[in-house]
Amino acid sequence: MRVITGSARGRRLKTPENYDIRPTTDNVKEAVFNILQFDIEGRRVLDLFAGTGQLGIEALSRGASEAVFVDESRESVRIVKENLKTCNLSAPVLQQNALDFLRTAGKFDLIFVDPPYDAGLYEPVLKTINSVDNLSDGGIIICEARRETELPDMHAPYLRKKEYRYGKVKICLYTKEA
């Protein structure tokens, strides 16, 4: 697993050994950043369920102004911090429950939502983002799930825009209209 492009291009990111975490594959990550290519620079990014931190790190490498990494796992937090150091990047890395974090987090321009597939967190996380209003106007949520997972709609001004399928994975893009 490597950073695709930007200031940290080619840096190899650490992944956990014998740990129950499912990093986004390089093909899916590349597709996500092709979708977002003009919506990263200068943006404030949230990597929720950060795992290895690769999505937020890729965004920072491509010019995001700030990223915040959140994961409940102590091991994931340690790995994200190591990966940031490897890439000569700095960002807050918080060991916290995602829903608790969202309730007090403020606004982000880009939110990556990639929880453990079978944890049942898609609906509560998206509902919380919607009700707390964590996304800035014109912001984007990228949600990764199993291909067969039915992801919920959000309420206005949030809109479910498009789904992309890559093998066994589905990426769903949500936006907040101004």
Secondary structure, 3 states (H helix, E strand, C coil): CECCCCCCCCCECCCCCCCCCCCCCHHHHHHHHHHCCCCCCCCEEEEECCCCCHHHHHHHHCCCCEEEEEECCHHHHHHHHHHHHHCCCCCCEEECCHHHHHHHCCCEEEEEECCCCCCCCHHHHHHHHHHHCCEEEEEEEEEEEECCCCCCCCCCCEEEEEEEEECCEEEEEEEECC
